[in-house]
């Protein structure tokens, strides 16, 4: 019990020290240090503002292609050992991903006009 309490106190001290260090570092900045670095332009909206709904469908499309690649690389290594069952399973998987792509296409995420 004493070990757990000392570990909790050490953790709280570490977290408090890091927060204090971060606060001290941000107070000592010059005004030029808080400006945007790469582009040099000031932001037009808040960083956590809402995204347009179109980007959610683009995300579904990205995830469809991303999951396809994640599962096809190991499948390509073992398909010769597993035989026809592995080929059928991969085509079922690709059919499910195709449903996601068709959904994104019908929602208009592939039109950029």
QUIKAWO-V702965 format. One record per residue. PSI is psi in degrees with one decimal (* if undefined). Layout:
psi->PSI
psi->PSI
This chain:
psi->-39.8
psi->-33.8
psi->-39.3
psi->-39.9
psi->-41.0
psi->-34.6
psi->-39.3
psi->-43.8
psi->-39.7
psi->-39.8
psi->-45.4
psi->-38.8
psi->-40.3
psi->-46.7
psi->-43.8
psi->-40.7
psi->-40.2
psi->-39.0
psi->-41.4
psi->-40.5
psi->-41.3
psi->-39.5
psi->-40.8
psi->-34.6
psi->-36.4
psi->-24.8
psi->-29.1
psi->6.6
psi->145.6
psi->157.5
psi->-35.4
psi->-23.7
psi->-18.7
psi->0.4
psi->160.0
psi->144.4
psi->-58.0
psi->-58.9
psi->-27.3
psi->-7.7
psi->148.5
psi->144.4
psi->142.8
psi->-21.7
psi->168.6
psi->150.2
psi->-26.3
psi->28.6
psi->166.1
psi->145.8
psi->156.3
psi->147.1
psi->-22.4
psi->-32.2
psi->-23.7
psi->-38.1
psi->-33.8
psi->-36.9
psi->-39.9
psi->-41.8
psi->-45.1
psi->-44.6
psi->-35.3
psi->-48.1
psi->-34.8
psi->-46.0
psi->-33.8
psi->-46.9
psi->-37.3
psi->-37.7
psi->-19.4
psi->-28.8
psi->-52.3
psi->-30.3
psi->-39.6
psi->-26.4
psi->-36.7
psi->4.4
psi->-34.2
psi->-32.8
psi->-34.6
psi->-25.1
psi->-152.1
psi->-29.1
psi->-37.8
psi->-36.1
psi->-42.5
psi->-43.8
psi->-39.7
psi->-37.9
psi->-33.4
psi->-42.5
psi->-44.4
psi->-32.4
psi->-39.8
psi->-39.7
psi->-34.2
psi->-33.2
psi->-42.2
psi->-39.7
psi->-40.4
psi->-38.8
psi->-46.0
psi->-39.2
psi->-44.0
psi->-29.6
psi->-11.4
psi->17.7
psi->-16.8
psi->-2.2
psi->123.2
psi->26.3
psi->*
